[in-house]
């Protein structure tokens, strides 16, 4: 089973929470609470993947961990560089 990054945000216009999976175009869900939006997006992910397989479309590999690793590396580099500047 793939693990994709999920973004959840509150929409004033919709008066509820929207969940999206950036790596799966068009994969989104709505909930009145964050928990409901999360439950719904998990269903949407399964349906998105099932449909893509049936249609023979390429299924993107999740890059969430890679993105997180890159951000952590950049943060560590920034802190190291900033510490050296402050110390001199």
PyMOL Python script that loads the backbone (N, CA, C, O; Angstrom):
from pymol import cmd

cmd.read_pdbstr("""\
ATOM      1  N   UNK A   1       0.836  -1.193   0.000  1.00  0.00           N
ATOM      2  CA  UNK A   1       0.000   0.000   0.000  1.00  0.00           C
ATOM      3  C   UNK A   1       0.871   1.243   0.000  1.00  0.00           C
ATOM      4  O   UNK A   1       1.843   1.337   0.750  1.00  0.00           O
ATOM      5  N   UNK A   2       0.515   2.191  -0.845  1.00  0.00           N
ATOM      6  CA  UNK A   2       1.263   3.435  -0.933  1.00  0.00           C
ATOM      7  C   UNK A   2       0.874   4.381   0.197  1.00  0.00           C
ATOM      8  O   UNK A   2      -0.248   4.350   0.702  1.00  0.00           O
ATOM      9  N   UNK A   3       1.826   5.216   0.577  1.00  0.00           N
ATOM     10  CA  UNK A   3       1.574   6.240   1.595  1.00  0.00           C
ATOM     11  C   UNK A   3       1.842   7.599   0.976  1.00  0.00           C
ATOM     12  O   UNK A   3       2.988   7.957   0.707  1.00  0.00           O
ATOM     13  N   UNK A   4       0.792   8.337   0.757  1.00  0.00           N
ATOM     14  CA  UNK A   4       0.903   9.652   0.150  1.00  0.00           C
ATOM     15  C   UNK A   4       0.712  10.746   1.193  1.00  0.00           C
ATOM     16  O   UNK A   4      -0.004  10.570   2.178  1.00  0.00           O
ATOM     17  N   UNK A   5       1.371  11.884   0.955  1.00  0.00           N
ATOM     18  CA  UNK A   5       1.181  13.047   1.819  1.00  0.00           C
ATOM     19  C   UNK A   5      -0.236  13.585   1.606  1.00  0.00           C
ATOM     20  O   UNK A   5      -0.725  13.665   0.479  1.00  0.00           O
ATOM     21  N   UNK A   6      -0.870  13.945   2.698  1.00  0.00           N
ATOM     22  CA  UNK A   6      -2.231  14.481   2.675  1.00  0.00           C
ATOM     23  C   UNK A   6      -2.199  15.875   3.292  1.00  0.00           C
ATOM     24  O   UNK A   6      -1.635  16.078   4.367  1.00  0.00           O
ATOM     25  N   UNK A   7      -2.805  16.823   2.605  1.00  0.00           N
ATOM     26  CA  UNK A   7      -2.930  18.179   3.146  1.00  0.00           C
ATOM     27  C   UNK A   7      -4.395  18.406   3.506  1.00  0.00           C
ATOM     28  O   UNK A   7      -5.295  18.110   2.720  1.00  0.00           O
ATOM     29  N   UNK A   8      -4.615  18.930   4.696  1.00  0.00           N
ATOM     30  CA  UNK A   8      -5.983  19.229   5.141  1.00  0.00           C
ATOM     31  C   UNK A   8      -6.018  20.694   5.571  1.00  0.00           C
ATOM     32  O   UNK A   8      -5.171  21.148   6.341  1.00  0.00           O
ATOM     33  N   UNK A   9      -7.005  21.420   5.065  1.00  0.00           N
ATOM     34  CA  UNK A   9      -7.136  22.827   5.438  1.00  0.00           C
ATOM     35  C   UNK A   9      -8.609  23.190   5.551  1.00  0.00           C
ATOM     36  O   UNK A   9      -9.476  22.540   4.966  1.00  0.00           O
ATOM     37  N   UNK A  10      -8.869  24.233   6.308  1.00  0.00           N
ATOM     38  CA  UNK A  10     -10.241  24.702   6.489  1.00  0.00           C
ATOM     39  C   UNK A  10     -10.599  25.656   5.371  1.00  0.00           C
ATOM     40  O   UNK A  10      -9.809  26.531   5.016  1.00  0.00           O
ATOM     41  N   UNK A  11     -11.789  25.492   4.815  1.00  0.00           N
ATOM     42  CA  UNK A  11     -12.285  26.369   3.756  1.00  0.00           C
ATOM     43  C   UNK A  11     -13.466  27.171   4.299  1.00  0.00           C
ATOM     44  O   UNK A  11     -14.517  26.612   4.614  1.00  0.00           O
ATOM     45  N   UNK A  12     -13.281  28.474   4.401  1.00  0.00           N
ATOM     46  CA  UNK A  12     -14.367  29.355   4.841  1.00  0.00           C
ATOM     47  C   UNK A  12     -15.537  29.259   3.866  1.00  0.00           C
ATOM     48  O   UNK A  12     -16.698  29.199   4.271  1.00  0.00           O
ATOM     49  N   UNK A  13     -15.212  29.247   2.581  1.00  0.00           N
ATOM     50  CA  UNK A  13     -16.230  29.214   1.538  1.00  0.00           C
ATOM     51  C   UNK A  13     -17.105  27.960   1.637  1.00  0.00           C
ATOM     52  O   UNK A  13     -18.326  28.027   1.493  1.00  0.00           O
ATOM     53  N   UNK A  14     -16.460  26.817   1.884  1.00  0.00           N
ATOM     54  CA  UNK A  14     -17.193  25.548   1.972  1.00  0.00           C
ATOM     55  C   UNK A  14     -17.657  25.228   3.388  1.00  0.00           C
ATOM     56  O   UNK A  14     -18.423  24.289   3.603  1.00  0.00           O
ATOM     57  N   UNK A  15     -17.187  26.015   4.348  1.00  0.00           N
ATOM     58  CA  UNK A  15     -17.510  25.813   5.761  1.00  0.00           C
ATOM     59  C   UNK A  15     -17.202  24.391   6.213  1.00  0.00           C
ATOM     60  O   UNK A  15     -18.018  23.720   6.846  1.00  0.00           O
ATOM     61  N   UNK A  16     -16.005  23.964   5.867  1.00  0.00           N
ATOM     62  CA  UNK A  16     -15.569  22.628   6.255  1.00  0.00           C
ATOM     63  C   UNK A  16     -14.123  22.427   5.854  1.00  0.00           C
ATOM     64  O   UNK A  16     -13.447  23.348   5.395  1.00  0.00           O
ATOM     65  N   UNK A  17     -13.667  21.204   6.040  1.00  0.00           N
ATOM     66  CA  UNK A  17     -12.272  20.876   5.778  1.00  0.00           C
ATOM     67  C   UNK A  17     -12.120  20.185   4.424  1.00  0.00           C
ATOM     68  O   UNK A  17     -12.903  19.308   4.058  1.00  0.00           O
ATOM     69  N   UNK A  18     -11.099  20.603   3.704  1.00  0.00           N
ATOM     70  CA  UNK A  18     -10.772  20.020   2.413  1.00  0.00           C
ATOM     71  C   UNK A  18      -9.473  19.240   2.593  1.00  0.00           C
ATOM     72  O   UNK A  18      -8.517  19.736   3.188  1.00  0.00           O
ATOM     73  N   UNK A  19      -9.453  18.031   2.078  1.00  0.00           N
ATOM     74  CA  UNK A  19      -8.237  17.214   2.091  1.00  0.00           C
ATOM     75  C   UNK A  19      -7.830  16.962   0.650  1.00  0.00           C
ATOM     76  O   UNK A  19      -8.667  16.635  -0.191  1.00  0.00           O
ATOM     77  N   UNK A  20      -6.545  17.115   0.368  1.00  0.00           N
ATOM     78  CA  UNK A  20      -6.031  16.874  -0.977  1.00  0.00           C
ATOM     79  C   UNK A  20      -4.763  16.031  -0.898  1.00  0.00           C
ATOM     80  O   UNK A  20      -4.049  16.025   0.105  1.00  0.00           O
ATOM     81  N   UNK A  21      -4.510  15.318  -1.998  1.00  0.00           N
ATOM     82  CA  UNK A  21      -3.275  14.547  -2.142  1.00  0.00           C
ATOM     83  C   UNK A  21      -2.557  15.141  -3.350  1.00  0.00           C
ATOM     84  O   UNK A  21      -2.898  14.816  -4.487  1.00  0.00           O
ATOM     85  N   UNK A  22      -1.571  16.003  -3.122  1.00  0.00           N
ATOM     86  CA  UNK A  22      -0.918  16.703  -4.229  1.00  0.00           C
ATOM     87  C   UNK A  22      -0.328  15.782  -5.300  1.00  0.00           C
ATOM     88  O   UNK A  22      -0.274  16.153  -6.473  1.00  0.00           O
ATOM     89  N   UNK A  23       0.104  14.609  -4.913  1.00  0.00           N
ATOM     90  CA  UNK A  23       0.735  13.694  -5.871  1.00  0.00           C
ATOM     91  C   UNK A  23      -0.272  12.940  -6.744  1.00  0.00           C
ATOM     92  O   UNK A  23       0.109  12.302  -7.726  1.00  0.00           O
ATOM     93  N   UNK A  24      -1.546  13.016  -6.386  1.00  0.00           N
ATOM     94  CA  UNK A  24      -2.592  12.344  -7.159  1.00  0.00           C
ATOM     95  C   UNK A  24      -3.541  13.413  -7.697  1.00  0.00           C
ATOM     96  O   UNK A  24      -4.461  13.833  -6.995  1.00  0.00           O
ATOM     97  N   UNK A  25      -3.329  13.849  -8.920  1.00  0.00           N
ATOM     98  CA  UNK A  25      -4.139  14.940  -9.480  1.00  0.00           C
ATOM     99  C   UNK A  25      -5.644  14.691  -9.357  1.00  0.00           C
ATOM    100  O   UNK A  25      -6.157  13.640  -9.742  1.00  0.00           O
ATOM    101  N   UNK A  26      -6.327  15.687  -8.809  1.00  0.00           N
ATOM    102  CA  UNK A  26      -7.773  15.613  -8.681  1.00  0.00           C
ATOM    103  C   UNK A  26      -8.265  14.832  -7.475  1.00  0.00           C
ATOM    104  O   UNK A  26      -9.473  14.714  -7.267  1.00  0.00           O
ATOM    105  N   UNK A  27      -7.357  14.301  -6.686  1.00  0.00           N
ATOM    106  CA  UNK A  27      -7.762  13.505  -5.518  1.00  0.00           C
ATOM    107  C   UNK A  27      -8.000  14.447  -4.337  1.00  0.00           C
ATOM    108  O   UNK A  27      -7.061  15.008  -3.772  1.00  0.00           O
ATOM    109  N   UNK A  28      -9.267  14.607  -3.981  1.00  0.00           N
ATOM    110  CA  UNK A  28      -9.619  15.492  -2.876  1.00  0.00           C
ATOM    111  C   UNK A  28     -10.874  14.976  -2.187  1.00  0.00           C
ATOM    112  O   UNK A  28     -11.589  14.128  -2.721  1.00  0.00           O
ATOM    113  N   UNK A  29     -11.127  15.498  -0.999  1.00  0.00           N
ATOM    114  CA  UNK A  29     -12.302  15.086  -0.234  1.00  0.00           C
ATOM    115  C   UNK A  29     -12.704  16.225   0.697  1.00  0.00           C
ATOM    116  O   UNK A  29     -11.937  17.160   0.928  1.00  0.00           O
ATOM    117  N   UNK A  30     -13.908  16.126   1.220  1.00  0.00           N
ATOM    118  CA  UNK A  30     -14.466  17.151   2.106  1.00  0.00           C
ATOM    119  C   UNK A  30     -14.960  16.497   3.389  1.00  0.00           C
ATOM    120  O   UNK A  30     -15.411  15.351   3.378  1.00  0.00           O
ATOM    121  N   UNK A  31     -14.872  17.229   4.490  1.00  0.00           N
ATOM    122  CA  UNK A  31     -15.440  16.778   5.752  1.00  0.00           C
ATOM    123  C   UNK A  31     -15.804  17.966   6.611  1.00  0.00           C
ATOM    124  O   UNK A  31     -15.194  19.030   6.507  1.00  0.00           O
ATOM    125  N   UNK A  32     -16.794  17.785   7.456  1.00  0.00           N
ATOM    126  CA  UNK A  32     -17.171  18.869   8.373  1.00  0.00           C
ATOM    127  C   UNK A  32     -16.144  19.031   9.484  1.00  0.00           C
ATOM    128  O   UNK A  32     -16.049  20.093  10.099  1.00  0.00           O
ATOM    129  N   UNK A  33     -15.369  17.965   9.742  1.00  0.00           N
ATOM    130  CA  UNK A  33     -14.276  18.010  10.715  1.00  0.00           C
ATOM    131  C   UNK A  33     -13.002  17.529  10.020  1.00  0.00           C
ATOM    132  O   UNK A  33     -13.057  16.947   8.937  1.00  0.00           O
ATOM    133  N   UNK A  34     -11.860  17.778  10.651  1.00  0.00           N
ATOM    134  CA  UNK A  34     -10.600  17.296  10.091  1.00  0.00           C
ATOM    135  C   UNK A  34     -10.593  15.766  10.019  1.00  0.00           C
ATOM    136  O   UNK A  34     -10.112  15.181   9.049  1.00  0.00           O
ATOM    137  N   UNK A  35     -11.129  15.139  11.049  1.00  0.00           N
ATOM    138  CA  UNK A  35     -11.158  13.679  11.106  1.00  0.00           C
ATOM    139  C   UNK A  35     -12.003  13.097   9.968  1.00  0.00           C
ATOM    140  O   UNK A  35     -11.631  12.105   9.342  1.00  0.00           O
ATOM    141  N   UNK A  36     -13.141  13.734   9.719  1.00  0.00           N
ATOM    142  CA  UNK A  36     -14.009  13.270   8.639  1.00  0.00           C
ATOM    143  C   UNK A  36     -13.327  13.457   7.281  1.00  0.00           C
ATOM    144  O   UNK A  36     -13.413  12.586   6.416  1.00  0.00           O
ATOM    145  N   UNK A  37     -12.653  14.592   7.099  1.00  0.00           N
ATOM    146  CA  UNK A  37     -11.936  14.836   5.851  1.00  0.00           C
ATOM    147  C   UNK A  37     -10.834  13.793   5.654  1.00  0.00           C
ATOM    148  O   UNK A  37     -10.602  13.336   4.535  1.00  0.00           O
ATOM    149  N   UNK A  38     -10.162  13.420   6.735  1.00  0.00           N
ATOM    150  CA  UNK A  38      -9.115  12.401   6.649  1.00  0.00           C
ATOM    151  C   UNK A  38      -9.701  11.040   6.271  1.00  0.00           C
ATOM    152  O   UNK A  38      -9.150  10.339   5.422  1.00  0.00           O
ATOM    153  N   UNK A  39     -10.802  10.674   6.893  1.00  0.00           N
ATOM    154  CA  UNK A  39     -11.459   9.403   6.538  1.00  0.00           C
ATOM    155  C   UNK A  39     -11.861   9.390   5.070  1.00  0.00           C
ATOM    156  O   UNK A  39     -11.659   8.400   4.367  1.00  0.00           O
ATOM    157  N   UNK A  40     -12.428  10.493   4.620  1.00  0.00           N
ATOM    158  CA  UNK A  40     -12.903  10.585   3.242  1.00  0.00           C
ATOM    159  C   UNK A  40     -11.756  10.569   2.229  1.00  0.00           C
ATOM    160  O   UNK A  40     -11.886   9.976   1.158  1.00  0.00           O
ATOM    161  N   UNK A  41     -10.638  11.212   2.558  1.00  0.00           N
ATOM    162  CA  UNK A  41      -9.523  11.243   1.604  1.00  0.00           C
ATOM    163  C   UNK A  41      -8.886   9.861   1.490  1.00  0.00           C
ATOM    164  O   UNK A  41      -8.382   9.505   0.425  1.00  0.00           O
ATOM    165  N   UNK A  42      -8.899   9.087   2.554  1.00  0.00           N
ATOM    166  CA  UNK A  42      -8.371   7.722   2.467  1.00  0.00           C
ATOM    167  C   UNK A  42      -9.202   6.890   1.491  1.00  0.00           C
ATOM    168  O   UNK A  42      -8.661   6.083   0.735  1.00  0.00           O
ATOM    169  N   UNK A  43     -10.493   7.088   1.512  1.00  0.00           N
ATOM    170  CA  UNK A  43     -11.377   6.402   0.554  1.00  0.00           C
ATOM    171  C   UNK A  43     -11.088   6.904  -0.855  1.00  0.00           C
ATOM    172  O   UNK A  43     -11.008   6.119  -1.799  1.00  0.00           O
ATOM    173  N   UNK A  44     -10.932   8.224  -0.988  1.00  0.00           N
ATOM    174  CA  UNK A  44     -10.659   8.821  -2.301  1.00  0.00           C
ATOM    175  C   UNK A  44      -9.336   8.309  -2.878  1.00  0.00           C
ATOM    176  O   UNK A  44      -9.234   8.075  -4.082  1.00  0.00           O
ATOM    177  N   UNK A  45      -8.327   8.136  -2.025  1.00  0.00           N
ATOM    178  CA  UNK A  45      -7.036   7.600  -2.488  1.00  0.00           C
ATOM    179  C   UNK A  45      -7.228   6.198  -3.043  1.00  0.00           C
ATOM    180  O   UNK A  45      -6.753   5.887  -4.136  1.00  0.00           O
ATOM    181  N   UNK A  46      -7.923   5.352  -2.293  1.00  0.00           N
ATOM    182  CA  UNK A  46      -8.169   3.976  -2.759  1.00  0.00           C
ATOM    183  C   UNK A  46      -8.893   3.979  -4.105  1.00  0.00           C
ATOM    184  O   UNK A  46      -8.527   3.232  -5.012  1.00  0.00           O
ATOM    185  N   UNK A  47      -9.911   4.816  -4.230  1.00  0.00           N
ATOM    186  CA  UNK A  47     -10.669   4.888  -5.483  1.00  0.00           C
ATOM    187  C   UNK A  47      -9.812   5.435  -6.623  1.00  0.00           C
ATOM    188  O   UNK A  47      -9.903   4.952  -7.752  1.00  0.00           O
ATOM    189  N   UNK A  48      -8.988   6.429  -6.339  1.00  0.00           N
ATOM    190  CA  UNK A  48      -8.109   7.010  -7.350  1.00  0.00           C
ATOM    191  C   UNK A  48      -7.158   5.939  -7.873  1.00  0.00           C
ATOM    192  O   UNK A  48      -6.996   5.780  -9.083  1.00  0.00           O
ATOM    193  N   UNK A  49      -6.529   5.203  -6.952  1.00  0.00           N
ATOM    194  CA  UNK A  49      -5.569   4.165  -7.340  1.00  0.00           C
ATOM    195  C   UNK A  49      -6.251   3.031  -8.107  1.00  0.00           C
ATOM    196  O   UNK A  49      -5.718   2.537  -9.100  1.00  0.00           O
ATOM    197  N   UNK A  50      -7.431   2.626  -7.640  1.00  0.00           N
ATOM    198  CA  UNK A  50      -8.184   1.559  -8.311  1.00  0.00           C
ATOM    199  C   UNK A  50      -8.532   1.964  -9.752  1.00  0.00           C
ATOM    200  O   UNK A  50      -8.377   1.174 -10.683  1.00  0.00           O
ATOM    201  N   UNK A  51      -8.996   3.183  -9.914  1.00  0.00           N
ATOM    202  CA  UNK A  51      -9.361   3.681 -11.237  1.00  0.00           C
ATOM    203  C   UNK A  51      -8.135   3.788 -12.145  1.00  0.00           C
ATOM    204  O   UNK A  51      -8.195   3.428 -13.321  1.00  0.00           O
ATOM    205  N   UNK A  52      -7.037   4.278 -11.604  1.00  0.00           N
ATOM    206  CA  UNK A  52      -5.811   4.409 -12.391  1.00  0.00           C
ATOM    207  C   UNK A  52      -5.334   3.033 -12.876  1.00  0.00           C
ATOM    208  O   UNK A  52      -4.914   2.885 -14.024  1.00  0.00           O
ATOM    209  N   UNK A  53      -5.403   2.039 -11.998  1.00  0.00           N
ATOM    210  CA  UNK A  53      -4.993   0.689 -12.393  1.00  0.00           C
ATOM    211  C   UNK A  53      -5.885   0.155 -13.511  1.00  0.00           C
ATOM    212  O   UNK A  53      -5.394  -0.402 -14.493  1.00  0.00           O
ATOM    213  N   UNK A  54      -7.193   0.327 -13.357  1.00  0.00           N
ATOM    214  CA  UNK A  54      -8.135  -0.150 -14.371  1.00  0.00           C
ATOM    215  C   UNK A  54      -7.917   0.536 -15.716  1.00  0.00           C
ATOM    216  O   UNK A  54      -8.052  -0.089 -16.768  1.00  0.00           O
ATOM    217  N   UNK A  55      -7.577   1.832 -15.677  1.00  0.00           N
ATOM    218  CA  UNK A  55      -7.373   2.606 -16.895  1.00  0.00           C
ATOM    219  C   UNK A  55      -5.966   2.448 -17.467  1.00  0.00           C
ATOM    220  O   UNK A  55      -5.668   2.969 -18.542  1.00  0.00           O
ATOM    221  N   UNK A  56      -5.100   1.729 -16.747  1.00  0.00           N
ATOM    222  CA  UNK A  56      -3.728   1.532 -17.203  1.00  0.00           C
ATOM    223  C   UNK A  56      -2.859   2.768 -17.075  1.00  0.00           C
ATOM    224  O   UNK A  56      -1.828   2.887 -17.736  1.00  0.00           O
ATOM    225  N   UNK A  57      -3.284   3.691 -16.214  1.00  0.00           N
ATOM    226  CA  UNK A  57      -2.486   4.909 -15.998  1.00  0.00           C
ATOM    227  C   UNK A  57      -1.333   4.624 -15.038  1.00  0.00           C
ATOM    228  O   UNK A  57      -1.399   3.721 -14.204  1.00  0.00           O
ATOM    229  N   UNK A  58      -0.291   5.411 -15.180  1.00  0.00           N
ATOM    230  CA  UNK A  58       0.859   5.283 -14.286  1.00  0.00           C
ATOM    231  C   UNK A  58       0.474   5.794 -12.899  1.00  0.00           C
ATOM    232  O   UNK A  58      -0.159   6.840 -12.756  1.00  0.00           O
ATOM    233  N   UNK A  59       0.870   5.037 -11.891  1.00  0.00           N
ATOM    234  CA  UNK A  59       0.595   5.434 -10.511  1.00  0.00           C
ATOM    235  C   UNK A  59       1.877   6.030  -9.930  1.00  0.00           C
ATOM    236  O   UNK A  59       2.898   5.348  -9.836  1.00  0.00           O
ATOM    237  N   UNK A  60       1.818   7.303  -9.543  1.00  0.00           N
ATOM    238  CA  UNK A  60       3.031   7.933  -9.004  1.00  0.00           C
ATOM    239  C   UNK A  60       3.452   7.312  -7.680  1.00  0.00           C
ATOM    240  O   UNK A  60       2.620   6.963  -6.842  1.00  0.00           O
ATOM    241  N   UNK A  61       4.763   7.183  -7.513  1.00  0.00           N
ATOM    242  CA  UNK A  61       5.289   6.712  -6.229  1.00  0.00           C
ATOM    243  C   UNK A  61       5.265   7.888  -5.260  1.00  0.00           C
ATOM    244  O   UNK A  61       5.568   9.020  -5.638  1.00  0.00           O
ATOM    245  N   UNK A  62       4.910   7.618  -4.029  1.00  0.00           N
ATOM    246  CA  UNK A  62       4.899   8.707  -3.036  1.00  0.00           C
ATOM    247  C   UNK A  62       6.303   9.280  -2.837  1.00  0.00           C
ATOM    248  O   UNK A  62       7.280   8.534  -2.774  1.00  0.00           O
ATOM    249  N   UNK A  63       6.394  10.574  -2.740  1.00  0.00           N
ATOM    250  CA  UNK A  63       7.679  11.224  -2.511  1.00  0.00           C
ATOM    251  C   UNK A  63       7.690  11.993  -1.199  1.00  0.00           C
ATOM    252  O   UNK A  63       8.617  12.758  -0.934  1.00  0.00           O
ATOM    253  N   UNK A  64       6.677  11.799  -0.387  1.00  0.00           N
ATOM    254  CA  UNK A  64       6.578  12.533   0.881  1.00  0.00           C
ATOM    255  C   UNK A  64       7.813  12.413   1.745  1.00  0.00           C
ATOM    256  O   UNK A  64       8.296  13.417   2.269  1.00  0.00           O
ATOM    257  N   UNK A  65       8.343  11.193   1.910  1.00  0.00           N
ATOM    258  CA  UNK A  65       9.529  11.006   2.737  1.00  0.00           C
ATOM    259  C   UNK A  65      10.741  11.675   2.103  1.00  0.00           C
ATOM    260  O   UNK A  65      11.578  12.242   2.805  1.00  0.00           O
ATOM    261  N   UNK A  66      10.838  11.610   0.768  1.00  0.00           N
ATOM    262  CA  UNK A  66      11.957  12.238   0.079  1.00  0.00           C
ATOM    263  C   UNK A  66      11.905  13.750   0.269  1.00  0.00           C
ATOM    264  O   UNK A  66      12.929  14.386   0.522  1.00  0.00           O
ATOM    265  N   UNK A  67      10.715  14.319   0.146  1.00  0.00           N
ATOM    266  CA  UNK A  67      10.555  15.765   0.343  1.00  0.00           C
ATOM    267  C   UNK A  67      10.920  16.137   1.770  1.00  0.00           C
ATOM    268  O   UNK A  67      11.618  17.126   1.995  1.00  0.00           O
ATOM    269  N   UNK A  68      10.454  15.350   2.740  1.00  0.00           N
ATOM    270  CA  UNK A  68      10.754  15.609   4.145  1.00  0.00           C
ATOM    271  C   UNK A  68      12.254  15.518   4.391  1.00  0.00           C
ATOM    272  O   UNK A  68      12.817  16.367   5.082  1.00  0.00           O
ATOM    273  N   UNK A  69      12.908  14.506   3.838  1.00  0.00           N
ATOM    274  CA  UNK A  69      14.352  14.357   4.000  1.00  0.00           C
ATOM    275  C   UNK A  69      15.092  15.558   3.443  1.00  0.00           C
ATOM    276  O   UNK A  69      16.028  16.060   4.064  1.00  0.00           O
ATOM    277  N   UNK A  70      14.676  16.017   2.277  1.00  0.00           N
ATOM    278  CA  UNK A  70      15.308  17.178   1.646  1.00  0.00           C
ATOM    279  C   UNK A  70      15.130  18.416   2.521  1.00  0.00           C
ATOM    280  O   UNK A  70      16.074  19.184   2.707  1.00  0.00           O
ATOM    281  N   UNK A  71      13.927  18.614   3.057  1.00  0.00           N
ATOM    282  CA  UNK A  71      13.675  19.771   3.917  1.00  0.00           C
ATOM    283  C   UNK A  71      14.512  19.715   5.185  1.00  0.00           C
ATOM    284  O   UNK A  71      15.043  20.735   5.625  1.00  0.00           O
ATOM    285  N   UNK A  72      14.635  18.527   5.778  1.00  0.00           N
ATOM    286  CA  UNK A  72      15.437  18.369   6.992  1.00  0.00           C
ATOM    287  C   UNK A  72      16.899  18.674   6.684  1.00  0.00           C
ATOM    288  O   UNK A  72      17.561  19.365   7.458  1.00  0.00           O
ATOM    289  N   UNK A  73      17.409  18.170   5.568  1.00  0.00           N
ATOM    290  CA  UNK A  73      18.795  18.446   5.174  1.00  0.00           C
ATOM    291  C   UNK A  73      19.017  19.943   4.990  1.00  0.00           C
ATOM    292  O   UNK A  73      20.020  20.486   5.451  1.00  0.00           O
ATOM    293  N   UNK A  74      18.081  20.610   4.316  1.00  0.00           N
ATOM    294  CA  UNK A  74      18.209  22.054   4.099  1.00  0.00           C
ATOM    295  C   UNK A  74      18.171  22.807   5.427  1.00  0.00           C
ATOM    296  O   UNK A  74      18.924  23.761   5.621  1.00  0.00           O
ATOM    297  N   UNK A  75      17.307  22.385   6.331  1.00  0.00           N
ATOM    298  CA  UNK A  75      17.220  23.027   7.641  1.00  0.00           C
ATOM    299  C   UNK A  75      18.522  22.852   8.414  1.00  0.00           C
ATOM    300  O   UNK A  75      19.014  23.798   9.029  1.00  0.00           O
ATOM    301  N   UNK A  76      19.082  21.640   8.382  1.00  0.00           N
ATOM    302  CA  UNK A  76      20.343  21.381   9.079  1.00  0.00           C
ATOM    303  C   UNK A  76      21.469  22.233   8.489  1.00  0.00           C
ATOM    304  O   UNK A  76      22.291  22.782   9.223  1.00  0.00           O
ATOM    305  N   UNK A  77      21.500  22.340   7.156  1.00  0.00           N
ATOM    306  CA  UNK A  77      22.515  23.163   6.497  1.00  0.00           C
ATOM    307  C   UNK A  77      22.333  24.623   6.891  1.00  0.00           C
ATOM    308  O   UNK A  77      23.310  25.312   7.186  1.00  0.00           O
ATOM    309  N   UNK A  78      21.096  25.095   6.899  1.00  0.00           N
ATOM    310  CA  UNK A  78      20.806  26.476   7.287  1.00  0.00           C
ATOM    311  C   UNK A  78      21.259  26.738   8.719  1.00  0.00           C
ATOM    312  O   UNK A  78      21.912  27.745   8.995  1.00  0.00           O
ATOM    313  N   UNK A  79      20.912  25.831   9.626  1.00  0.00           N
ATOM    314  CA  UNK A  79      21.284  26.012  11.040  1.00  0.00           C
ATOM    315  C   UNK A  79      22.794  26.026  11.200  1.00  0.00           C
ATOM    316  O   UNK A  79      23.342  26.841  11.941  1.00  0.00           O
ATOM    317  N   UNK A  80      23.463  25.114  10.497  1.00  0.00           N
ATOM    318  CA  UNK A  80      24.917  25.039  10.576  1.00  0.00           C
ATOM    319  C   UNK A  80      25.545  26.329  10.069  1.00  0.00           C
ATOM    320  O   UNK A  80      26.437  26.883  10.713  1.00  0.00           O
ATOM    321  N   UNK A  81      25.089  26.804   8.931  1.00  0.00           N
ATOM    322  CA  UNK A  81      25.610  28.032   8.342  1.00  0.00           C
ATOM    323  C   UNK A  81      25.302  29.229   9.236  1.00  0.00           C
ATOM    324  O   UNK A  81      26.155  30.092   9.448  1.00  0.00           O
ATOM    325  N   UNK A  82      24.081  29.273   9.756  1.00  0.00           N
ATOM    326  CA  UNK A  82      23.672  30.396  10.623  1.00  0.00           C
ATOM    327  C   UNK A  82      24.470  30.391  11.923  1.00  0.00           C
ATOM    328  O   UNK A  82      24.864  31.454  12.403  1.00  0.00           O
ATOM    329  N   UNK A  83      24.714  29.223  12.499  1.00  0.00           N
ATOM    330  CA  UNK A  83      25.469  29.113  13.751  1.00  0.00           C
ATOM    331  C   UNK A  83      26.890  29.619  13.544  1.00  0.00           C
ATOM    332  O   UNK A  83      27.442  30.304  14.405  1.00  0.00           O
ATOM    333  N   UNK A  84      27.482  29.282  12.402  1.00  0.00           N
ATOM    334  CA  UNK A  84      28.842  29.721  12.120  1.00  0.00           C
ATOM    335  C   UNK A  84      28.907  31.226  11.983  1.00  0.00           C
ATOM    336  O   UNK A  84      29.871  31.844  12.436  1.00  0.00           O
ATOM    337  N   UNK A  85      27.901  31.831  11.366  1.00  0.00           N
ATOM    338  CA  UNK A  85      27.890  33.281  11.185  1.00  0.00           C
ATOM    339  C   UNK A  85      27.743  33.992  12.532  1.00  0.00           C
ATOM    340  O   UNK A  85      28.404  34.997  12.793  1.00  0.00           O
ATOM    341  N   UNK A  86      26.869  33.453  13.375  1.00  0.00           N
ATOM    342  CA  UNK A  86      26.619  34.077  14.682  1.00  0.00           C
ATOM    343  C   UNK A  86      27.847  33.947  15.559  1.00  0.00           C
ATOM    344  O   UNK A  86      28.166  34.859  16.322  1.00  0.00           O
ATOM    345  N   UNK A  87      28.535  32.827  15.459  1.00  0.00           N
ATOM    346  CA  UNK A  87      29.699  32.572  16.298  1.00  0.00           C
ATOM    347  C   UNK A  87      30.926  33.365  15.911  1.00  0.00           C
ATOM    348  O   UNK A  87      31.850  33.488  16.715  1.00  0.00           O
ATOM    349  N   UNK A  88      30.966  33.910  14.700  1.00  0.00           N
ATOM    350  CA  UNK A  88      32.162  34.648  14.262  1.00  0.00           C
ATOM    351  C   UNK A  88      32.032  36.122  14.441  1.00  0.00           C
ATOM    352  O   UNK A  88      32.957  36.867  14.118  1.00  0.00           O
TER     353      UNK A  88
END
""", "prot")
cmd.dss("prot")
cmd.show_as("cartoon", "prot")
cmd.util.cbc("prot")
cmd.orient("prot")
